[in-house]
């Protein structure tokens, strides 16, 4: 009874591309800052784990 019209594929693709490009333009600085902080945090935590592991392990003395 009712005809349901779909959106044409080129229109949908155009909207998706515009959304991705504008989102990238808007959010890129914030995301780069966020991931830089996460990488630094991960590096510091792995360095701490390395220090704790190294301080707990005692090297045998050579005689």
N, C-alpha and C positions, 0 to 999 in steps of 0.2 A: 504494500500500500504506500508506504513512505520510502522514497529513494534516498539512501544515505550516500552522500557524495564524499569521496576521499580527496585528500589534498594531493596535488600532483607532486611527483617525486622531485623534480627540479626545484620547486618551491621549498620543500622540506630540506633538501640538501643546502640550498642557499641560506636558509635560516640557521641551520646547524653551523655552517662555516662562519657566518657573521657572529654567532654566539661564542664560538671557540676563540675567534680572533679578538673580539672585544673583551672576553673574559681574561684572555692572556694579557692583553694590554692593561687591564684594570688591576689584576691580582698578582702579576709577575713580581713586582718589588717585595710585596709582603711574603709571597711564597719563597722567594730566594732568601730573605732574611730568616724565615722560619727554618728552612732546611739547613742553612749555615749554622744556626744555633744548635739544631739537633745533631749535626755532624760534630761540632765542637764538644757538645755534651757527651756524645758517644766516645769520642777520642779521649776525653778526660776520664771517663769512667773505666775505659779499658786500660788506661795508663795507671789508674789507681789499683785496679785488679792485678796488674802486672807488678806493681810495687808490693802489694800485700803478699802475692805469691812468692816474689823474690825474697822478701824479708822473712817469710816463714820457712823457706827452704835453706837449710844450712849445708854449705859445701863441706865435704870431708877434707880433713887436713892431710896434706901430703907429708910423709915422713921419710 
